[in-house]
Amino acid sequence: MSQVQFQAELQGAAATAGSAAQMPAQKPALGYWQRAFRHIRKDRITVFAFFLLLLITLLSIAAPWIGKLLDVDPNTTQLLKRMKPPSSEHLLGTDDVGRDVLIRLLYAGRVSLLIGVLAALTAFVIGVTCGLLAGFYQKWVDDAINAVIQTTINIPLLFLLILLSVIFRPGIGGLAVILGLLSWQGNARQIRAAVLSVKGHDYIDAARVLGSKDGRIMWRHIFPNVTSIVLVVTGFDVAGAILAESGLSALGLGIQPPMASWGNMLAKSFQYATKAPWLVISPGVMIFLTVLSIFLLADGIRDALDPRIS
């Protein structure tokens, strides 16, 4: 090789090394939850649903402070101001006994949202536990749990709810527990299917070889891998419980006056639908917006947690 060729190759190698040094370092790959969060952040509908639900929740929580600020009590009757349309004094009007609709709507939100969350938590605890046990142990445990699910799921839910509500006349906590006890079957089926799909993975066998007990394997190794399904199903349960409470209140079997819930406000306002339509519109819109935002948010989370997302 001539000296000229050697110098030319040396200069070329130096140029290549210099250009490689100037290239930016590759970013590390995003993790599963980081990719899911990025997907949600780019989904405008899901973001909108989240902030709408957050606004409704915060306004409901702040109902006592808003009542003091406006100097309005949700249960104070003013017969001289009954059935007043929306105005600067009463932004959403007054009801049939002169109570301010806006402040009652915010207090009712505390009740309806609390029932939804408590019912979903009850269904979550029962459904996740039964689903994990059925999917993990299978055999007679799976058969027994499936038998209970098949038996309870074939009982007409509405009639059973009416019967229990008539017998016990439950309050907020009692009604939430009843709704949760009657709606855990779907959770259990979803979790069971997810457990069966991950049970045979190598890391489960490795944990068992290392001496992990069944309980530890279920809650430390399997449950975190089915969390995405749990989150989505729980979101739908919250919306379902709010609708169920509204339906029971429409039949006069839900939360009883003078305590306000969106359901009993809507049920009581039907007789004034033509004379005072704002009494029907206000709780109806709140139920619609809340349930819609929960469904949209849960659907967005389901899409974001899909392992096929990029």
Buried (B, 14 or more C-beta within 10 A) or exposed (E): EEEEEEEEEEEEEEEEEEEEEEEEEEEEEEEEEEBBEBBBEEBEEBBBBBEBBEEBBEBBBEBEEBBEEBEBBBEEBEEEBBBBEBEEEBEBBBBBBBBBBBBBBBBBBBBBBBBBBBBBBBBBEBBBBBBBBBBBBBEEBBEBBBEEBEEBEEEEEEEBBBEBBEEEEBEBEBBBBBBBBBBBBBBBBBBBBBBBEBBEEEEBEEBBEEEBEEEEBBEEBBBEBBEBBBBBBBBBBBBBBBBBBBBBBBEEBBBEEEBBBBBBBBBBBEEBEEEBEBBBBBBBEBBEBBBBBBBBBBBBBBBBBEEEEE
